[in-house]
Amino acid sequence: MESTKLSGIYSNGMVLQRNKDIVIEGFESLKSEVTLTLAGQAVSAPVIDGRFKAVFPPMDVVFDTELTVEGTDTITVRDVCIGDVFLLAGQSNMELPVGRTLELNREEVEAKDYPYVRQYTLTPDLDIPAVGEESINTLPEFDWIKASGTSKNAFSAIGFYAAKTLFEEKNVPVGLILTAQGGSTIEAWMCDEDLYASGISEDEIAPLRGKGALKKYMERWQNLSAVWRAEADDNDFKIEEGIKDARPVTLPGIVVKDFSGIVWFIREFDYDGICEGDCVLRLGDLIDADITYINGIEVGRTEYQYPPRIYHFDGTILNKGKNTIMTRLTVEQEFGGFVEGHPYYLRTPSGDTDIMGEWKTVVEKKMPKFNPIPMAQMLPASLYYSSILTIKNIAVSQIWWYQGESNAGDPDGLTMADSELAKKVLEQGGTGSTNPCAYDQKMIRTFSKMREFFGEVPVVLVKMADYINPLTFESEVPEGWRKIQELQERAPEYISNVKVVTAPAPEPVYELHPQNKSGLGKDVAKASVELSK
């Protein structure tokens, strides 16, 4: 067991912020003092209650140095750089990895490596401490990854495209601390005091407090899903027999209505091309989970709605003549199908084959609607304690923020449905900056608290792209979505030192996670440069 240990973010490949005090934190169980050396400079730090906090004076840009810690044990952190560090926060569109954008930007991504662009992914250990106790969360012990080779695919797409642009312009190492969590509400990023001021009561947070409480909550969420899926799978259905009862259906479209459970979709087609090589079945966007087969052989599966279905397979499974695609679709929320506007095709060495139009469908099993509880990253204060407080002493250059989707259904109130204050405010017609529950007020509080830790750093704020949930069958972007976009666009009116960039409208508008992150990343980089002047 190690007697000397660094906090998880201080790991191989790390990038530290230039021209600001550099704080290094860790643990020492036996000695009363440790000595640290970084880029030839040495400092000593006392050990208090088993922890140490060393502070190096500001340094300029450094490539390829080391950090050593001498306590009971000697630790060496290699491949350290000093440059510009950016905190990436928000939800899934900030988290979306480069690998999900290769369909549009493969050539750009693979054209060049950027070993001095690095990312630390802060996968949170979610816990909310009891009142009066310090945070009980720890940082994951991961090395920083470099934007080289296939490792690029794991980077935040916005972060990567922005960071490589900045590096090309400045030749300064770029570090990205990725804290964004898909589905997170703004309330998850807020501290207790700000939540109380926004109308959320301690009674709502209390059940979430204490070591392991959120873990149990997450286990409950996962168990609900697992039990539902297991029950849905518990049947003797044989598609070979069931296909006799299949009825015709035209795709794409949300063709499953008022039904939850498992449905099969079958498409027969003739093929006379090359039956070898790398082939792709592109199944646009499906709601919700699917397992897809060609000629009885599984070619891909996806466990939830949002990822694009891009299934690569060996062309030898194709037949000259008759072939069959079968998709086993799990529908959880009573509506599902093949979302319109997305690409659907079979790509082989012989070219593309259109696979939409007339299919057949048959029900495997009907289930009650699945009613999940909110994910942990939707709960008040969960990410504040795990993803902000844990890095409060890390110096950063700027905050890049892309969030709002999970609040768009209630922009003038609280996400927590049982908040009495939110109900009262809405009944009285309160909106905008005069309402302590409103989204703009929550943004003000969120960035104010972050700046207490990171200093008066600039913020690049991404205004959400347009979106229509295909399950609502609406023809216009919803009013709540537009309200969040308006409050984001007006952020410079009520938040200092912030620049807003607009995410481009996706095609189709039913895409919640547009792949076109390259241009947006470049816009973020441009805004970042303007804020740093």
C-alpha positions in Angstrom: 0.0 0.0 0.0 1.3 3.4 -1.0 2.1 5.8 1.8 2.5 8.8 -0.6 -0.1 9.4 -3.2 -1.3 12.2 -5.5 -4.9 13.2 -6.1 -6.1 11.5 -9.3 -5.9 14.4 -11.7 -2.1 14.7 -11.2 -1.1 11.9 -13.5 1.0 11.2 -16.5 0.5 13.5 -19.4 -1.2 16.2 -17.4 -1.4 19.9 -18.5 -1.1 22.6 -15.8 -2.3 26.2 -16.3 0.5 28.6 -17.2 1.0 32.0 -15.5 -1.1 31.1 -12.4 -0.2 29.5 -9.1 0.1 25.7 -9.6 -1.5 23.7 -6.8 -0.5 20.1 -6.3 -2.5 18.0 -3.8 -2.0 14.6 -2.4 -1.8 12.2 0.6 1.0 11.2 2.9 0.4 8.8 5.8 3.8 8.7 7.6 5.9 11.9 7.1 5.1 15.4 8.3 6.4 17.1 5.1 6.9 16.3 1.4 9.1 17.9 -1.2 7.9 18.4 -4.8 9.9 19.3 -7.9 8.3 20.6 -11.1 10.3 21.8 -14.1 13.4 22.2 -12.0 11.7 24.2 -9.2 11.3 22.6 -5.7 8.9 23.4 -2.9 8.1 21.8 0.4 4.6 21.3 1.8 3.5 20.3 5.3 1.3 17.2 5.8 -1.8 18.0 7.8 -4.3 15.2 8.7 -2.7 13.0 6.1 -3.0 15.5 3.2 -0.6 18.0 1.6 -1.1 21.0 -0.7 1.9 22.4 -2.4 1.9 25.6 -4.3 4.4 26.5 -7.1 4.7 30.0 -8.4 3.3 30.8 -11.8 5.3 29.4 -14.8 5.3 30.1 -18.5 4.8 27.4 -21.2 6.7 24.2 -20.6 6.8 21.1 -22.8 7.7 17.6 -21.6 8.8 18.0 -18.0 8.3 15.9 -14.9 6.8 16.3 -11.4 8.4 14.4 -8.6 7.0 14.0 -5.0 9.3 12.8 -2.3 7.6 11.6 0.9 7.7 8.1 2.3 7.5 7.0 -1.3 8.9 8.8 -4.3 6.4 9.5 -7.1 7.3 10.6 -10.6 4.6 12.0 -13.0 5.9 12.0 -16.5 5.2 13.9 -19.7 3.9 17.0 -17.9 3.2 20.2 -19.8 2.3 23.7 -18.7 0.0 25.6 -21.0 -3.7 26.5 -21.1 -6.4 24.4 -19.3 -10.1 24.5 -20.0 -12.9 23.2 -17.9 -15.6 21.5 -20.1 -18.9 21.3 -18.3 -22.6 20.8 -19.1 -24.3 17.8 -20.6 -24.2 15.3 -23.5 -23.5 17.7 -26.4 -20.3 18.8 -24.6 -19.5 15.2 -23.6 -20.2 13.8 -27.1 -17.0 12.1 -28.2 -15.0 12.6 -31.4 -15.8 9.0 -32.4 -19.5 10.0 -32.9 -18.5 12.7 -35.4 -16.4 10.6 -37.8 -19.2 10.1 -40.3 -18.8 13.9 -41.1 -15.2 14.6 -40.1 -13.1 11.4 -40.4 -10.7 13.0 -42.8 -10.1 16.0 -40.5 -9.7 13.9 -37.4 -7.3 11.4 -39.0 -5.3 14.0 -40.9 -3.0 14.9 -38.0 -2.2 14.0 -34.4 -1.9 16.6 -31.6 0.1 15.0 -28.8 0.1 18.3 -26.9 -3.6 18.4 -26.7 -4.6 16.3 -23.7 -7.8 15.4 -21.9 -8.6 14.3 -18.3 -12.0 12.7 -18.1 -13.5 13.3 -14.7 -15.8 10.3 -14.3 -17.6 11.3 -11.1 -17.8 9.3 -7.9 -21.2 10.8 -7.0 -21.7 11.5 -3.3 -23.4 14.4 -1.5 -22.0 14.9 2.0 -24.1 15.4 5.1 -24.7 19.0 6.2 -21.6 20.4 7.7 -19.3 17.7 6.4 -16.7 18.2 3.7 -17.1 16.7 0.2 -16.4 12.9 0.3 -15.8 12.6 -3.4 -12.4 11.7 -4.9 -10.9 12.2 -8.3 -10.6 9.1 -10.6 -7.0 7.9 -11.1 -6.7 8.2 -14.8 -3.8 9.3 -17.0 -4.5 12.2 -19.4 -5.0 11.0 -22.9 -3.4 12.6 -25.9 -5.1 13.6 -29.2 -3.1 11.0 -31.1 -4.3 7.9 -33.0 -7.5 6.4 -32.0 -7.3 8.1 -28.6 -8.7 11.1 -30.3 -12.1 9.3 -30.6 -12.5 9.5 -26.8 -12.1 13.3 -26.6 -15.0 15.7 -26.2 -15.7 16.6 -29.9 -16.2 20.3 -29.2 -13.1 20.2 -26.9 -11.0 18.5 -29.5 -11.9 20.7 -32.5 -11.5 23.8 -30.4 -8.2 22.7 -28.7 -6.5 21.7 -32.0 -7.4 25.1 -33.4 -5.9 26.9 -30.4 -2.8 24.7 -30.5 -2.3 25.4 -34.2 -2.6 29.2 -33.6 -0.6 29.4 -30.4 1.7 26.4 -30.2 0.8 26.1 -26.5 -0.1 22.8 -24.8 -3.9 22.5 -24.3 -5.4 20.6 -21.4 -9.1 19.7 -21.3 -10.8 18.7 -18.0 -14.0 17.0 -19.2 -16.6 17.1 -16.5 -19.8 17.2 -18.7 -22.4 14.5 -18.0 -25.1 13.5 -20.3 -28.6 14.4 -19.1 -27.3 16.7 -16.3 -29.6 19.5 -15.1 -28.2 22.9 -14.1 -29.4 22.1 -10.6 -26.8 19.3 -10.5 -24.0 21.8 -10.8 -25.3 24.1 -8.1 -24.2 24.2 -4.4 -26.7 23.8 -1.5 -27.0 27.5 -0.7 -27.8 28.4 -4.3 -30.3 25.6 -4.6 -32.1 26.8 -1.5 -32.2 30.3 -2.9 -33.7 28.8 -6.1 -36.5 27.1 -4.1 -35.2 23.6 -3.6 -35.6 22.6 0.0 -33.2 20.6 2.2 -35.9 18.0 2.5 -35.4 17.3 -1.3 -31.7 16.9 -0.9 -31.5 15.1 2.4 -32.3 11.6 1.1 -29.4 11.9 -1.3 -26.8 12.8 1.4 -24.2 10.5 2.9 -21.6 8.1 1.7 -23.1 5.6 -0.7 -26.6 7.2 -0.9 -26.3 8.2 -4.5 -24.7 4.9 -5.4 -27.8 3.1 -3.9 -30.0 5.5 -5.9 -28.1 4.7 -9.1 -28.4 1.0 -8.4 -32.1 1.4 -8.0 -32.3 3.2 -11.4 -30.2 0.5 -13.0 -32.2 -2.3 -11.4 -35.5 -0.8 -12.6 -34.2 -0.9 -16.1 -32.6 -4.3 -15.8 -35.8 -5.9 -14.3 -37.9 -4.3 -17.1 -35.6 -5.5 -19.8 -35.3 -9.0 -18.2 -39.1 -9.3 -18.1 -39.4 -8.2 -21.7 -36.9 -10.8 -22.7 -38.5 -13.6 -20.7 -40.6 -15.2 -23.4 -40.5 -18.1 -25.9 -41.0 -16.0 -29.0 -39.3 -17.3 -32.2 -39.0 -14.7 -34.9 -38.9 -17.5 -37.6 -42.4 -18.5 -36.6 -43.7 -15.0 -35.7 -42.8 -13.6 -39.1 -45.8 -15.4 -40.5 -48.0 -12.9 -38.6 -46.0 -9.8 -39.7 -47.9 -6.9 -41.2 -46.6 -4.3 -43.7 -45.3 -1.0 -42.4 -43.7 2.0 -44.2 -40.4 3.3 -42.7 -38.9 5.6 -41.6 -41.4 6.9 -39.1 -42.6 6.7 -35.5 -44.8 3.8 -36.2 -45.0 2.3 -32.7 -47.7 4.1 -30.8 -49.4 3.4 -27.4 -47.2 0.3 -27.0 -44.2 -0.6 -24.9 -42.3 -3.8 -25.3 -40.5 -5.6 -28.1 -41.2 -5.3 -31.8 -39.5 -6.8 -34.8 -39.0 -5.0 -38.1 -38.1 -7.1 -41.2 -36.9 -6.0 -44.6 -36.2 -8.4 -47.5 -34.1 -7.2 -50.4 -32.4 -8.5 -53.4 -28.6 -8.0 -53.8 -26.4 -8.9 -56.8 -23.2 -7.1 -55.8 -19.9 -8.0 -54.2 -20.3 -10.3 -51.2 -17.0 -9.4 -49.4 -15.1 -6.5 -47.8 -16.2 -4.0 -45.1 -19.8 -3.1 -45.4 -22.0 -0.7 -43.4 -25.6 -0.9 -42.4 -26.7 2.7 -41.5 -29.9 2.7 -39.4 -30.3 6.4 -38.7 -31.8 6.9 -35.3 -34.0 4.3 -33.6 -36.1 4.6 -30.5 -35.2 3.0 -28.1 -32.8 0.0 -28.1 -32.1 -2.4 -30.9 -30.4 -5.6 -31.9 -30.0 -5.9 -35.7 -29.3 -8.9 -37.8 -28.5 -9.6 -41.5 -29.4 -13.1 -42.7 -29.7 -14.2 -39.1 -26.2 -12.9 -38.0 -26.0 -10.0 -35.5 -24.3 -7.0 -37.0 -24.8 -4.5 -34.2 -26.7 -3.5 -31.1 -27.3 -0.2 -29.2 -28.8 0.0 -25.7 -30.5 3.3 -25.9 -32.0 5.9 -28.2 -29.4 8.5 -29.1 -26.3 7.0 -30.8 -26.4 6.8 -34.6 -26.6 3.2 -35.7 -23.5 2.6 -37.9 -23.0 -1.1 -38.0 -19.9 -2.5 -39.8 -19.9 -6.1 -40.9 -18.1 -8.5 -43.2 -19.7 -8.6 -46.6 -19.4 -12.4 -46.8 -22.7 -12.7 -44.8 -24.5 -11.2 -47.8 -26.1 -13.5 -50.3 -26.4 -13.2 -54.1 -30.1 -12.7 -54.4 -32.4 -12.7 -51.4 -31.3 -11.1 -48.1 -33.1 -10.2 -44.9 -32.5 -7.4 -42.3 -34.2 -7.9 -39.0 -34.2 -5.3 -36.2 -35.5 -6.2 -32.7 -36.6 -2.9 -31.3 -37.2 -2.3 -27.6 -39.7 0.5 -27.0 -39.9 1.8 -23.4 -42.0 4.9 -23.5 -45.0 3.9 -25.6 -43.7 5.5 -28.8 -40.9 4.3 -31.0 -39.6 3.5 -34.5 -37.2 4.8 -37.1 -36.8 8.6 -36.9 -37.3 10.4 -40.1 -34.6 12.6 -41.7 -31.7 10.4 -40.7 -29.6 8.3 -43.2 -30.7 4.7 -43.8 -28.8 2.6 -46.2 -26.7 -0.5 -46.9 -23.2 0.4 -48.1 -21.1 -2.3 -49.8 -18.2 -2.3 -52.2 -20.8 -2.3 -55.0 -22.4 1.0 -53.8 -25.3 2.0 -51.6 -28.7 0.3 -51.4 -31.8 2.1 -50.2 -33.4 0.0 -47.4 -36.3 2.2 -46.5 -39.9 1.9 -47.7 -41.9 -1.2 -47.2 -41.0 -3.4 -44.2 -42.9 -5.8 -42.1 -43.4 -5.7 -38.4 -44.5 -8.2 -35.7 -44.9 -7.8 -31.9 -42.8 -10.1 -29.7 -44.1 -9.0 -26.3 -46.2 -6.2 -24.9 -45.0 -4.6 -21.6 -46.2 -1.9 -19.3 -44.6 1.5 -19.9 -41.2 1.8 -18.4 -41.1 4.7 -15.9 -37.5 5.4 -14.9 -36.5 7.6 -12.0 -34.2 10.6 -12.8 -30.6 9.8 -13.4 -28.1 10.7 -10.6 -26.6 13.6 -12.7 -30.1 15.2 -12.8 -30.3 15.4 -9.0 -29.5 18.7 -7.2 -25.9 19.2 -6.1 -24.7 15.9 -7.4 -22.1 17.3 -9.9 -21.2 20.3 -7.8 -19.7 18.0 -5.2 -18.2 15.4 -7.6 -17.1 17.5 -10.5 -16.6 21.1 -9.3 -15.6 20.9 -5.6 -13.0 18.1 -6.3 -11.0 20.3 -8.6 -11.6 23.7 -6.9 -7.8 24.2 -6.5 -7.0 23.4 -10.1 -6.1 26.6 -12.1 -8.0 26.9 -15.4 -7.9 29.4 -18.2 -11.6 29.4 -19.1 -14.9 27.5 -18.6 -16.6 26.1 -21.7 -20.3 25.4 -21.0 -23.0 23.6 -23.0 -26.1 22.8 -21.0 -29.8 23.4 -21.1 -31.5 20.5 -22.8 -32.5 18.9 -19.5 -34.0 22.1 -18.3 -35.9 23.1 -21.5 -39.1 21.5 -20.3 -39.2 23.8 -17.3 -37.2 27.0 -18.1 -39.1 29.2 -15.6 -39.3 26.8 -12.7 -37.5 24.0 -10.9 -36.7 20.7 -12.4 -37.9 19.0 -9.3 -41.6 18.4 -10.1 -42.7 18.6 -6.5 -41.3 22.0 -5.7 -44.0 24.1 -4.1 -42.1 27.3 -4.7 -41.8 26.6 -8.4 -45.6 25.9 -8.6 -46.4 29.2 -6.8 -44.1 31.3 -9.1 -45.6 29.7 -12.2 -49.1 30.3 -11.0 -48.3 34.0 -10.4 -46.9 34.2 -13.9 -43.3 35.0 -12.8 -40.6 34.5 -15.5 -37.1 35.7 -16.3 -34.6 37.4 -14.1 -37.1 38.4 -11.4 -37.8 34.7 -10.7 -35.2 33.0 -8.4 -36.3 29.7 -10.0 -35.6 30.8 -13.5 -32.8 29.3 -15.6 -31.0 32.6 -16.1 -30.8 33.1 -12.3 -29.5 29.6 -11.9 -26.8 30.3 -14.5 -25.8 33.4 -12.6 -25.4 31.4 -9.4 -23.6 28.5 -11.1 -20.9 30.6 -12.7 -20.6 32.9 -9.6 -19.8 29.8 -7.5 -17.4 28.4 -10.1 -15.6 31.7 -10.1 -15.2 31.6 -6.3 -12.9 28.6 -7.0 -11.3 29.3 -10.3 -11.1 33.1 -10.2 -12.8 35.5 -12.6 -12.2 33.3 -15.6 -14.0 33.9 -18.9 -16.9 31.6 -20.0 -17.6 30.4 -23.5 -21.3 29.5 -23.4 -22.8 27.5 -26.2 -26.4 28.3 -27.2 -28.3 25.1 -27.8 -29.0 23.9 -31.3 -32.6 23.7 -32.4 -34.3 20.4 -31.6 -37.7 18.8 -31.9 -38.3 15.6 -30.0 -39.6 13.2 -32.6 -41.9 11.6 -30.1 -43.9 14.8 -29.6 -44.9 15.0 -33.3 -44.5 18.7 -33.1 -43.6 20.8 -36.2 -41.9 23.7 -34.4 -39.1 23.9 -31.8 -41.0 23.9 -28.4 -41.5 27.1 -26.5 -39.5 26.0 -23.5 -36.5 25.2 -25.7 -36.7 28.6 -27.3 -36.9 30.2 -23.9 -33.6 28.5 -22.8 -32.0 29.6 -26.1 -33.1 33.2 -25.5 -31.7 33.2 -22.0 -28.4 31.8 -23.2 -28.2 34.3 -26.0 -28.8 37.1 -23.5 -26.2 35.8 -21.0 -23.7 38.7 -21.6 -26.4 41.0 -20.2 -26.4 39.4 -16.8 -23.1 37.4 -16.6 -19.8 39.2 -16.9 -16.9 38.1 -19.2 -18.9 35.6 -21.2 -19.2 35.0 -24.9 -22.0 33.1 -26.5 -21.5 30.9 -29.6 -24.5 29.3 -31.3 -24.6 25.6 -32.1 -25.6 25.2 -35.7 -29.1 23.8 -36.4 -28.9 20.1 -37.1 -30.2 18.3 -40.1 -32.7 16.8 -39.4 -34.0 18.9 -36.5 -34.9 15.6 -34.8 -31.2 15.1 -33.9 -30.5 15.9 -30.3 -26.7 15.2 -30.7 -25.7 16.7 -34.0 -22.4 15.4 -35.4 -21.4 18.8 -36.9 -19.2 19.7 -33.9 -16.1 20.7 -36.0 -17.4 24.1 -37.0 -18.8 24.6 -33.5 -15.4 23.8 -32.0 -13.7 26.3 -34.2 -16.3 28.9 -33.1 -15.5 28.1 -29.4 -11.8 28.5 -30.1 -12.5 31.9 -31.8 -14.5 33.1 -28.8 -11.9 31.8 -26.4 -9.2 33.8 -28.2 -11.4 37.0 -28.1 -12.0 36.5 -24.4 -8.3 36.1 -23.6 -7.3 39.4 -25.2 
